[in-house]
């Protein structure tokens, strides 16, 4: 409905060493999808970016689940982010959901190691 709201950052883990997910650094806490009534289907895309040369120091700052309206989430651009840090898209998956319950509420889920 609003092209400026095309991407919303729900979660970000960085500096994962190969397949070892225990090495991740959470820089954006996970916020579960919560489409609003009447907004139709929402596409959620999960992607993996390949880091070119080892660990990267991300300068955007940590976002916890309480920062759900922060512009770093609401105005996120995966293309700009990848280009800025000289990363390449490596893998992608997606799902599509829509509002489904009159008692749906915003409930953040926190990633725990």
Secondary structure, 3 states (H helix, E strand, C coil): CCHHHCCCCCCEEECCECCEHHHCEEEECCCCCCCCCCCCCEEEEEEEEECCCCCCCCCCCCECCCCCCCHHHHCCCHHHHHHHCCCEEEEEEEEEECCCCCCCCCCCCCCCC
